[in-house]
Amino acid sequence: MADLANTIVSQAVENVTETAKNATGKTPSTPEGMAVAYGSLVVMAILPIFFGSYRSVVYHKEKKPEKMTKKDAAIFPIMASCALFSLYVVFKLFSKEYINLLLTGYFFFLGVLALTHLMSVLQDEFCTTKYHQDLTAFSISNSK
């Protein structure tokens, strides 16, 4: 009877460890999946650079470029040193979890702002041009 109990317990332990190995096992990647992943990363990296550069060139053709003065050039190393030292102090004082939480909130806020800006441009383009013509046809006069 004890022999049967030991056999059942050993099989149960073996099944649990085998199930744990299968559950935590990593699915092997395929060359096609890797090509899609790396291709999309390259495209997502190149497109913002291209469109940002294009918009920057168009913007700078319309505006007179700014020049750096000697005072700006002299104060730059001091400001950069202060910024780096403050980052060092922040990383030494706060734990990794708080810094990750701060960065997550910061990028969430920036993402919401970017999407809001993008949607406002699309809303102005598609909504106001269609209804603007209809609204100008109606006018209210206050004459008796």
N, C-alpha and C positions, 0 to 999 in steps of 0.2 A: 504494500500500500504506500509506504514512504517512497519507494522507487518510482511509482507512478506519479506521485505528487512532485518529485524532483524533476521528472521528465516534462511534466506540464509547465512547471515554473521556468525551466530552461528554454522551452519552446516559446513561451510568452515573452521572455526577455529578448530572445533572438528576433522575434517578430517586431517588437517595439523598436529595437535598434535598427533593423532593416528598414522599417517604415520611416524612421527619423532620417536615415541616410537618403532615402528616396525623396522625402519631402524637402530636404535642404539641398539637394543636388542641383547643379546648375545645368540648364539646357545648353547644349553645344550650339555655337553660332555657325551659321552657314555663310559661304562666300557671298551669296546674293544678298543676304541680310546685312552683312558688313558693308557691301557696296552701296546699298540704299542708305544706310546710316551715315556713312562718310560723305556720300554725294549730297545728301540733304544738309549736312553740316557745312560743306563748302558753299553751297548755294545760299544758305541762310547767313553766311559770313560775308559773301561777296555782294549780295543785293543791297543791304543797307549802306555799305561803303560806296557803291556806285551811285545810288540815288542821293545820298548825302553830299557826295562830291559834286554831283551835277547841280544840286540846289545851291551849294555854296558858290560855285562859279557864277551862276546866274545872279545870285545876290550880290556878289562882289563886283560884278560888272556895273551894277546900278549905283553902288555906294563907293565913296572915296575910302581907300584903305587907311587903317589906323597905323600910326608909327610909334615905336617904343622909344621913350626918352632915356636919357642917361640916368635919371633918377629911378625910373622903372627898372632898368637893368641893374642898378646898384642894390635896390631893395629886394630883388627876386631871391637871391641866395638866403637872405635872412628869413623871408616869409616861408620858403621851402623848408628850411631847417626847423622852424617853429611847427609847421604842419607835420613833419616826420616825427618830431619829438612828442607832439601831442598824440599821434597815433601809437607810438611806443608806450606812452603812459596809459592810454586806454586799454591796450592789449595786456599790459601787466596788471592793471587794477581789476578788470572785469573778467569773468570766466568765459569760456568758449560758448556756452549755451546762451548767455546774454548777448554776446556779440552776434551770434547767428540769428537770434531773435530780432535784434536791431536791423541787421542787413536784410532779413526776410521782409520786415515791415517797410523798410526803405524801398526795396525793389518792387514790392506790391504797390506802394503809393505811386512810384514812378510809372509803373505799368498802367495803373488806373488813369493817371494824367495823360499818358500817351494815347490810350484808347479813347479817352474823352476828346482830346484834340483831333484825333483822326475822324471820329464820328461826327464832330461838329462841322468839319470840312465837307464830309459826305452829305450831311443833312442840309447844309447851305446849298450845295450843288444840286441835289435832287429835289428837295422840297420847296425851297423858296422861289426858284425860277418858274416852276409850274403854277404855283398859286399866286405869285406876285402879279402876273398879268390879269388874273381874275379879280384881284382885290383893287387894282387901279381903275377898273371899270366903274366901281361904285364910289360915289362921293356923297358926302352929307353936306347940305347947305343949310344955313340958318336964316334964310330970308323968309319974310312973311308975305 
